[in-house]
């Protein structure tokens, strides 16, 4: 096996706060399991596998252990954690679809976070007379499931809480409704590739003489090689020697799996990323994967397995291809700011301000700024919708960006 090995760059003076002793012991336990698998597989592990185990190993992975992930006490803040305006505005966009589908329509949220989104959406959908027959949360983490259950049982009236269920996998029957995912695709374990000497390699994780994790590479398999050549054809030129990035050749299969037996309905995805021609710019030659720890972003992907989030930006052109390839029509693509403003965020803000004091108004306006300004989430996060036998494109009337795909 041909291998190319380079040490990953580490900052000389890291500003990251040091985890406590118990957290470091937890990370060391996962790191030992990763080293054992690397050694058992000839000394190299595909980066996608390293990312999968770092995030999802039962009891040890970042999303499978008990530490707080969201909000001020965690490592990052998602839009639903900022306050109720995000989910309430999305309910304005979702309600017409659910009303078109009728009383048997279901709603499936992929990765429920803290439960904040489900709490607000269900309350707002009750106001809009657009409740789903079932609100399903597909959540692989047992710890997060428990937190979601506790929150929703306390926050929702019994008839609303009775709609909520947790799934181990997508619905396995034919159904009508909506699939929703906020910051989910960025956490799918992603293969990374390296272009060198006209060949395509897959980035691996290997061990140096001291047992520390380091970058390696091995010849890519047929699927990854074909996916990279497809990107080069799209770009109209090959990648430069030494160019590294990531892609998700499994994305079409993932979309088909989560949609499952969805007969009529829509899918809505919100995440950070770029259209393909911006994702694979010449100057973005080390990809987009990064780590999040205590609200700081860094590039030391091997630093504390299990304690830090690993994430990659989304290629929205690939997402559009995957959705339409699964038999859906592209309903729209725009920035998060455009989507929220186009679906009544300003009206909801005005209504919410009428119910609070001056301090509350300041907090609401700060929430809107973080959701919509370019310096916050407004342009960095983008929204893509798909539809099948329903009208969902009305939710994308402001700021259409499909021409960029």
For each residue, the residues with C-beta under 8 A, 3 or more apart:
1: 42 44 218 219
2: 218 219
3: 44 204 206 216 217 218
4: 194 196 201 216 217
5: 206 214 215 216 217
6: 214 215 216
7: 208 214 215
8: 213 214 215 299 300 301 302
9: 299 300
10: 14 300 303
11: 14 298 300
12:
13:
14: 10 11 298 300
15: 296
16: 293 294 296 298 303
17: 293 294
18:
19: 23 24 27 304 307
20: 23 24
21: 24 25
22: 25 26
23: 19 20 26 27 67 304 307
24: 19 20 21 27 28 304
25: 21 22 28 29
26: 22 23 29 30 60 65 306 307
27: 19 23 24 30 31 304 305 306 307
28: 24 25 31 32
29: 25 26 32 33 60 306
30: 26 27 33 34 53 54 57 60 61 305 306
31: 27 28 34 35 213 305 306
32: 28 29 35 36
33: 29 30 36 37 53 57 60
34: 30 31 37 38 45 50 53 54 205 213 305
35: 31 32 38 39 207 211
36: 32 33 39 40
37: 33 34 40 41 45 49 53
38: 34 35 41 43 44 45 205 206 207
39: 35 36 43 207
40: 36 37
41: 37 38 44 45
42: 1
43: 38 39 206 207
44: 1 3 38 41 204 205 206 216 218
45: 34 37 38 41 49 50 204 205 206
46: 49 50 191 202 203 204 205
47: 50 51 190 191 192 202 203 204 205 246
48: 51 52 189 190 191 192
49: 37 45 46 52 53 189
50: 34 45 46 47 53 54 205 213
51: 47 48 54 55 189 190 289 310
52: 48 49 55 56 189
53: 30 33 34 37 49 50 56 57 61 305
54: 30 34 50 51 57 61 62 305 306 310
55: 51 52 61 62 63 64 187 189 309 310
56: 52 53 61 62 63 64 140 141 189
57: 30 33 53 54 60 61 64 306
58: 61 64 142
59: 64 65
60: 26 29 30 33 57 64 65 306
61: 30 53 54 55 56 57 58 64 65 306
62: 54 55 56 65 69 306 307 308 309 310
63: 55 56 69 140 141 144 187
64: 55 56 57 58 59 60 61 140 141 142 143
65: 26 59 60 61 62 143 306
66: 143
67: 23 74 307
68: 71 73 74
69: 62 63 74 75 76 113 114 144 309
70: 74 76 77 78 81 113 114 116
71: 68 74 77 81 114
72: 77
73: 68
74: 67 68 69 70 71 77
75: 69 292 293 294 295 308 309
76: 69 70 292 295 309
77: 70 71 72 74 81 82 295
78: 70 81 82 113 182 183
79: 82 86 182 270 336 371 377 381
80: 86 87 113 114 116 117 120 182
81: 70 71 77 78 113 114 116
82: 77 78 79 85 86 367 370 371
83: 86 363 364 367
84: 87 88 120 352
85: 82 88 89 340 345 348 349 352 364 367 368 371
86: 79 80 82 83 89 90 117 120 340 371
87: 80 84 90 91 116 117 119 120 121 124
88: 84 85 91 92 120 121 124 348
89: 85 86 92 93 340 343 344 345 348
90: 86 87 93 94 121 180 268 343
91: 87 88 94 95 120 121 124 125 128 130
92: 88 89 95 124 128 343 344 348
93: 89 90 96 97 268 339 343 392 395
94: 90 91 97 98 107 121 125 130 178 180 268
95: 91 92 98 99 125 128 130
96: 93 99 100 130 391 392 394 395
97: 93 94 100 101 105 178 265 266 387 390 391 392
98: 94 95 101 105 107 125 130 131 132 177 178
99: 95 96 102 129 130
100: 96 97 390 391
101: 97 98 104 105 176 177 264 265 390
102: 99 105 176
103: 133
104: 101 133 176
105: 97 98 101 102 132 133 176 177 178 265
106: 132 133 134 135 136 171 175 176 177 178
107: 94 98 121 132 134 135 136 177 178 180
108: 136 137 138 167 170 171 177 178 179 180 258
109: 112 117 118 135 136 137 138 180 181
110: 138 179 180 181 184 258
111: 138 139 140 181 182 183 184 187
112: 109 115 117 118 137 139 144 145 148
113: 69 70 78 80 81 116 117 144 148 182
114: 69 70 71 80 81 144 147 148 151
115: 112 118 119 147 148 149 151 152 155
116: 70 80 81 87 113 119 120 151
117: 80 86 87 109 112 113 120 121 182
118: 109 112 115 121 122 135 137 148 152 164
119: 87 115 116 122 123 151 152 155 156
120: 80 84 86 87 88 91 116 117 123 124
121: 87 88 90 91 94 107 117 118 124 125
122: 118 119 125 126 131 135 156 160 163 164
123: 119 120 126 127 156 160
124: 87 88 91 92 120 121 127 128
125: 91 94 95 98 121 122 128 130 131 132
126: 122 123 129 131 160
127: 123 124
128: 91 92 95 124 125
129: 99 126
130: 91 94 95 96 98 99 125
131: 98 122 125 126 160 163
132: 98 105 106 107 125 135 163 177 178
133: 103 104 105 106 163
134: 106 107 163 165
135: 106 107 109 118 122 132 163 164 165
136: 106 107 108 109 164 165 166 167 171
137: 108 109 112 118 145 148 164 165 166 167
138: 108 109 110 111 166 167 168 169 170 258
139: 111 112 144 145 148 166 167
140: 56 63 64 111 168
141: 56 63 64 144 145
142: 58 64 145 146
143: 64 65 66 146 147
144: 63 69 112 113 114 139 141 147 148
145: 112 137 139 141 142 148 149 166
146: 142 143 149 150
147: 114 115 143 144 150 151
148: 112 113 114 115 118 137 139 144 145 151 152 166
149: 115 145 146 152 153 166
150: 146 147 153 154
151: 114 115 116 119 147 148 154 155
152: 115 118 119 148 149 155 156 161 164
153: 149 150 156 161
154: 150 151
155: 115 119 151 152
156: 119 122 123 152 153 160 161 164
157: 160 161
158: 161 162
159: 162 163
160: 122 123 126 131 156 157 163 164
161: 152 153 156 157 158 164
162: 158 159
163: 122 131 132 133 134 135 159 160
164: 118 122 135 136 137 152 156 160 161
165: 134 135 136 137
166: 136 137 138 139 145 148 149
167: 108 136 137 138 139 170 171
168: 138 140
169: 138 172
170: 108 138 167 257 258 259 260
171: 106 108 136 167 175 260 261 262
172: 169 260 261
173: 261
174: 261 263
175: 106 171 260 261 262 263 265
176: 101 102 104 105 106 262 263 264 265
177: 98 101 105 106 107 108 132 262 265
178: 94 97 98 105 106 107 108 132 265 266 267 268
179: 108 110 258 259 262 265 266 267 268
180: 90 94 107 108 109 110 267 268 269
181: 109 110 111 184 185 258 268 269 270 271
182: 78 79 80 111 113 117 269 270 271
183: 78 111 186 187 270 271 272
184: 110 111 181 187 188 269 271
185: 181 188 248 251 269 271 273 314 319
186: 183 271 272 273 311 312 313 314
187: 55 63 111 183 184 309 310 311
188: 184 185 248 250 251 254
189: 48 49 51 52 55 56
190: 47 48 51 246 247 248 289 312
191: 46 47 48 202 203 224 246 247 248 249
192: 47 48 202 203 244 245 246 287 289
193: 200 201 202 203 220 224 228 244 245 246 247
194: 4 200 201 202 203 217 242 243 244
195: 198 199 200 201 228 238 239 240 241 242 243 244
196: 4 199 201 217 241 242
197: 241
198: 195 238
199: 195 196 219
200: 193 194 195 219 220 224 225 228 229
201: 4 193 194 195 196 217 218 219 220
202: 46 47 191 192 193 194 217 218 219 220 221 224
203: 46 47 191 192 193 194 215 216 217 244
204: 3 44 45 46 47 215 216 217 218
205: 34 38 44 45 46 47 50 213 214 215 216 302
206: 3 5 38 43 44 45 213 214 215 216
207: 35 38 39 43 211 212 213 214
208: 7 211 212 214
209:
210:
211: 35 207 208
212: 207 208 302
213: 8 31 34 50 205 206 207 302
214: 5 6 7 8 205 206 207 208 302
215: 5 6 7 8 203 204 205 206
216: 3 4 5 6 44 203 204 205 206
217: 3 4 5 194 196 201 202 203 204
218: 1 2 3 44 201 202 204
219: 1 2 199 200 201 202
220: 193 200 201 202 224 225 228
221: 202 224 225
222: 225 226
223: 226 227 249
224: 191 193 200 202 220 221 227 228 247 249
225: 200 220 221 222 228 229
226: 222 223 229 230 249
227: 223 224 230 231 247 249
228: 193 195 200 220 224 225 231 232 239 247
229: 200 225 226 232 233
230: 226 227 233 234
231: 227 228 234 235 239 247 276 280
232: 228 229 235 237 238 239
233: 229 230 236
234: 230 231 276 277 317
235: 231 232 239 277 280
236: 233
237: 232
238: 195 198 232
239: 195 228 231 232 235 243 245 280
240: 195 243 282 285
241: 195 196 197
242: 194 195 196 285
243: 194 195 239 240 282 285
244: 192 193 194 195 203 285 286 287
245: 192 193 239 279 280 284 285 286 287 288
246: 47 190 191 192 193 287 288 289 312
247: 190 191 193 224 227 228 231 315 318
248: 185 188 190 191 251 254 315 318
249: 191 223 224 226 227
250: 188 253 254
251: 185 188 248 254 255 318 319 322
252: 255 256 321 322 325 326
253: 250 256 257
254: 188 248 250 251 257 258 322
255: 251 252 258 259 267 319 322 323 325 326
256: 252 253 259 326
257: 170 253 254 260
258: 108 110 138 170 179 181 254 255 267
259: 170 179 255 256 262 267 326 328
260: 170 171 172 175 257
261: 171 172 173 174 175
262: 171 175 176 177 179 259 265 267 388
263: 174 175 176 388 389
264: 101 176 388 389 390
265: 97 101 105 175 176 177 178 179 262 387 388 389 390
266: 97 178 179 331 385 386 387 388 390 392
267: 178 179 180 255 258 259 262 323 328 385 386
268: 90 93 94 178 179 180 181 383 384 385 386 392
269: 180 181 182 184 185 314 319 383 384 385
270: 79 181 182 183 336 339 381 382 383
271: 181 182 183 184 185 186 313 314 381 382
272: 183 186 313 314 380 381 382
273: 185 186 279 288 313 314 315 316 382
274: 278 279 313 314 315 316
275: 278 279 315 316 317 401 404 405
276: 231 234 279 280 315 316 317 318 405
277: 234 235 280 281 317 404
278: 274 275 281 404
279: 245 273 274 275 276 284 288 313 315 317
280: 231 235 239 245 276 277 284
281: 277 278 284
282: 240 243 285
283:
284: 245 279 280 281 287 288
285: 240 242 243 244 245 282
286: 244 245
287: 192 244 245 246 284 312
288: 245 246 273 279 284 312 313
289: 51 190 192 246 301 310 311 312
290: 297 298 299 301 310 311 312
291: 297 298 299 300 301 303 308 309 310 311
292: 75 76 295 296 297 308 309 311
293: 16 17 75 296 298 303 304 307 308 309
294: 16 17 75
295: 75 76 77 292
296: 15 16 292 293
297: 290 291 292
298: 11 14 16 290 291 293 303
299: 8 9 290 291
300: 8 9 10 11 14 291 303
301: 8 289 290 291 310
302: 8 205 212 213 214 305
303: 10 16 291 293 298 300 308
304: 19 23 24 27 293 307 308
305: 27 30 31 34 53 54 302 308
306: 26 27 29 30 31 54 57 60 61 62 65
307: 19 23 26 27 62 67 293 304
308: 62 75 291 292 293 303 304 305
309: 55 62 69 75 76 187 291 292 293
310: 51 54 55 62 187 289 290 291 301
311: 186 187 289 290 291 292
312: 186 190 246 287 288 289 290
313: 186 271 272 273 274 279 288
314: 185 186 269 271 272 273 274 318 319 382
315: 247 248 273 274 275 276 279 318 319
316: 273 274 275 276 319 320 333 382 384 405
317: 234 275 276 277 279 320 321 405
318: 247 248 251 276 314 315 321 322
319: 185 251 255 269 314 315 316 322 323 384
320: 316 317 323 324 330 333 384 402 405
321: 252 317 318 324 325
322: 251 252 254 255 318 319 325 326
323: 255 267 319 320 326 328 330 384 386
324: 320 321 327 328 329 330 386
325: 252 255 321 322
326: 252 255 256 259 322 323
327: 324 388
328: 259 267 323 324 386 387 388
329: 324 386 387 388
330: 320 323 324 333 384 385 386 402
331: 266 385 386 387 392 393 395 396
332: 383 384 385 392 393 395 396 400 402
333: 316 320 330 382 383 384 385 396 400 401 402 404 405
334: 338 339 342 382 383 396 398 399 400 401
335: 338 339 378 379 381 382 383 399 401
336: 79 270 339 340 371 372 377 378 379 380 381 382 383
337: 340 341 371 372 373 374 377 378 379 399
338: 334 335 341 342 383 398 399 401
339: 93 270 334 335 336 342 343 383 395 396 398 399
340: 85 86 89 336 337 343 345 371 372
341: 337 338 345 346 372 398 399
342: 334 338 339 395 396 397 398 399
343: 89 90 92 93 339 340 395
344: 89 92 347 348
345: 85 89 340 341 348 349 368 371 372
346: 341 349 350
347: 344 350 351
348: 85 88 89 92 344 345 351 352
349: 85 345 346 352 353 364 365 368
350: 346 347 353 354
351: 347 348 354 355
352: 84 85 348 349 355 356 364
353: 349 350 356 360 361 364
354: 350 351
355: 351 352 360
356: 352 353 359 360 361 363 364
357: 360 361
358: 361 362
359: 356 362 363
360: 353 355 356 357 363 364
361: 353 356 357 358 364 365
362: 358 359 365 366
363: 83 356 359 360 366 367
364: 83 85 349 352 353 356 360 361 367 368
365: 349 361 362 368 369
366: 362 363 369 370
367: 82 83 85 363 364 370 371
368: 85 345 349 364 365 371 372
369: 365 366 372 373 376
370: 82 366 367 373 376 377
371: 79 82 85 86 336 337 340 345 367 368 376 377 378
372: 336 337 340 341 345 368 369 376 377 378
373: 337 369 370 376 378
374: 337 378 379 380
375: 378
376: 369 370 371 372 373 380
377: 79 336 337 370 371 372 380 381
378: 335 336 337 371 372 373 374 375 381
379: 335 336 337 374 382
380: 272 336 374 376 377
381: 79 270 271 272 335 336 377 378
382: 270 271 272 273 314 316 333 334 335 336 379 401
383: 268 269 270 332 333 334 335 336 338 339 396
384: 268 269 316 319 320 323 330 332 333
385: 266 267 268 269 330 331 332 333 392 393 395 396
386: 266 267 268 323 324 328 329 330 331 392
387: 97 265 266 328 329 331 390 391 392 393
388: 262 263 264 265 266 327 328 329
389: 263 264 265
390: 97 100 101 264 265 266 387
391: 96 97 100 387 394
392: 93 96 97 266 268 331 332 385 386 387 395 396
393: 331 332 385 387 396 397
394: 96 391 397
395: 93 96 331 332 339 342 343 385 392
396: 331 332 333 334 339 342 383 385 392 393 400
397: 342 393 394 400
398: 334 338 339 341 342
399: 334 335 337 338 339 341 342
400: 332 333 334 396 397 403
401: 275 333 334 335 338 382 404 405
402: 320 330 332 333 405
403: 400
404: 275 277 278 333 401
405: 275 276 316 317 320 333 401 402
